[in-house]
Amino acid sequence: MAVECLLFNPMINKIGRVMNLSTKQKQHLKGLAHSLKPVVLMGANGLTEAVLAEIELALDHHELIKIKVASEDRDTKQLIIDAIVRETKAEKVQTIGKTLVLFRQSEARKIEIPRK
């Protein structure tokens, strides 16, 4: 499975971009994400380096993105989501079914989030 080989890949990690969002901030981001379409669709190959690179590009460009995780098994899906969050240093806003919403603020700060 592709997830296991990427769990501890130090080449993909960003440096120091971890945020702890409050409930108020997550609610704000959920509202913004409501109208978004998924920008990354995972295929049958699962979480590969190419998929992670595409997620990185999307986060750098949009800050708030939706990802469609293709996994029928609930435990496997959760492992994939945990690996994506860890590798991208993004904040998980919410998961609904197979859709994951991620936020990572870029240097340009395109999205203003409310104070905690």
Contacts in CASP RR format, 6 or more apart in sequence:
PFRMAT RR
TARGET T0000
AUTHOR 0000-0000-0000
METHOD contacts of the structure
MODEL  1
MAVECLLFNPMINKIGRVMNLSTKQKQHLKGLAHSLKPVVLMGANGLTEA
VLAEIELALDHHELIKIKVASEDRDTKQLIIDAIVRETKAEKVQTIGKTL
VLFRQSEARKIEIPRK
1 46 0 8 1.000
1 76 0 8 1.000
2 45 0 8 1.000
2 46 0 8 1.000
2 47 0 8 1.000
2 48 0 8 1.000
3 46 0 8 1.000
3 47 0 8 1.000
3 76 0 8 1.000
3 79 0 8 1.000
3 80 0 8 1.000
3 83 0 8 1.000
6 12 0 8 1.000
6 47 0 8 1.000
6 48 0 8 1.000
6 49 0 8 1.000
6 52 0 8 1.000
6 83 0 8 1.000
6 87 0 8 1.000
7 83 0 8 1.000
7 86 0 8 1.000
9 49 0 8 1.000
9 87 0 8 1.000
12 49 0 8 1.000
12 52 0 8 1.000
12 56 0 8 1.000
12 87 0 8 1.000
13 87 0 8 1.000
13 89 0 8 1.000
14 56 0 8 1.000
14 88 0 8 1.000
14 89 0 8 1.000
14 104 0 8 1.000
16 89 0 8 1.000
17 89 0 8 1.000
17 90 0 8 1.000
17 104 0 8 1.000
17 105 0 8 1.000
18 89 0 8 1.000
18 91 0 8 1.000
19 91 0 8 1.000
19 103 0 8 1.000
19 104 0 8 1.000
19 105 0 8 1.000
20 91 0 8 1.000
21 29 0 8 1.000
21 91 0 8 1.000
21 93 0 8 1.000
21 103 0 8 1.000
21 113 0 8 1.000
22 116 0 8 1.000
24 114 0 8 1.000
24 116 0 8 1.000
25 113 0 8 1.000
25 114 0 8 1.000
25 116 0 8 1.000
26 93 0 8 1.000
26 94 0 8 1.000
28 113 0 8 1.000
28 114 0 8 1.000
29 64 0 8 1.000
29 93 0 8 1.000
29 101 0 8 1.000
29 103 0 8 1.000
29 111 0 8 1.000
29 113 0 8 1.000
30 93 0 8 1.000
30 94 0 8 1.000
30 101 0 8 1.000
32 64 0 8 1.000
32 111 0 8 1.000
33 64 0 8 1.000
33 66 0 8 1.000
33 93 0 8 1.000
33 94 0 8 1.000
33 101 0 8 1.000
36 64 0 8 1.000
36 65 0 8 1.000
36 66 0 8 1.000
36 101 0 8 1.000
37 66 0 8 1.000
38 65 0 8 1.000
38 66 0 8 1.000
38 67 0 8 1.000
38 68 0 8 1.000
38 99 0 8 1.000
39 58 0 8 1.000
39 62 0 8 1.000
39 65 0 8 1.000
39 66 0 8 1.000
39 67 0 8 1.000
40 51 0 8 1.000
40 54 0 8 1.000
40 55 0 8 1.000
40 58 0 8 1.000
40 65 0 8 1.000
40 66 0 8 1.000
40 67 0 8 1.000
40 68 0 8 1.000
41 67 0 8 1.000
41 68 0 8 1.000
41 70 0 8 1.000
42 51 0 8 1.000
42 67 0 8 1.000
42 68 0 8 1.000
42 69 0 8 1.000
42 70 0 8 1.000
42 71 0 8 1.000
42 80 0 8 1.000
43 51 0 8 1.000
43 70 0 8 1.000
44 70 0 8 1.000
45 51 0 8 1.000
46 70 0 8 1.000
46 71 0 8 1.000
46 80 0 8 1.000
47 80 0 8 1.000
47 83 0 8 1.000
47 84 0 8 1.000
52 84 0 8 1.000
52 87 0 8 1.000
52 88 0 8 1.000
55 65 0 8 1.000
55 67 0 8 1.000
55 84 0 8 1.000
55 88 0 8 1.000
55 102 0 8 1.000
56 88 0 8 1.000
58 65 0 8 1.000
59 65 0 8 1.000
59 88 0 8 1.000
59 90 0 8 1.000
59 102 0 8 1.000
59 104 0 8 1.000
59 106 0 8 1.000
60 106 0 8 1.000
62 110 0 8 1.000
63 103 0 8 1.000
63 104 0 8 1.000
63 105 0 8 1.000
63 106 0 8 1.000
63 110 0 8 1.000
63 111 0 8 1.000
64 93 0 8 1.000
64 101 0 8 1.000
64 102 0 8 1.000
64 103 0 8 1.000
64 111 0 8 1.000
65 101 0 8 1.000
65 102 0 8 1.000
66 99 0 8 1.000
66 100 0 8 1.000
66 101 0 8 1.000
66 102 0 8 1.000
67 84 0 8 1.000
67 99 0 8 1.000
67 100 0 8 1.000
67 101 0 8 1.000
67 102 0 8 1.000
68 98 0 8 1.000
68 99 0 8 1.000
68 100 0 8 1.000
69 77 0 8 1.000
69 80 0 8 1.000
69 81 0 8 1.000
69 98 0 8 1.000
69 99 0 8 1.000
69 100 0 8 1.000
70 98 0 8 1.000
71 77 0 8 1.000
71 80 0 8 1.000
71 98 0 8 1.000
77 98 0 8 1.000
81 92 0 8 1.000
81 95 0 8 1.000
81 100 0 8 1.000
84 90 0 8 1.000
84 100 0 8 1.000
84 102 0 8 1.000
85 91 0 8 1.000
85 92 0 8 1.000
85 102 0 8 1.000
88 102 0 8 1.000
88 104 0 8 1.000
89 104 0 8 1.000
90 102 0 8 1.000
90 103 0 8 1.000
90 104 0 8 1.000
91 102 0 8 1.000
91 103 0 8 1.000
91 104 0 8 1.000
92 100 0 8 1.000
92 101 0 8 1.000
92 102 0 8 1.000
93 101 0 8 1.000
93 102 0 8 1.000
93 103 0 8 1.000
94 100 0 8 1.000
94 101 0 8 1.000
95 101 0 8 1.000
103 111 0 8 1.000
105 111 0 8 1.000
105 113 0 8 1.000
END
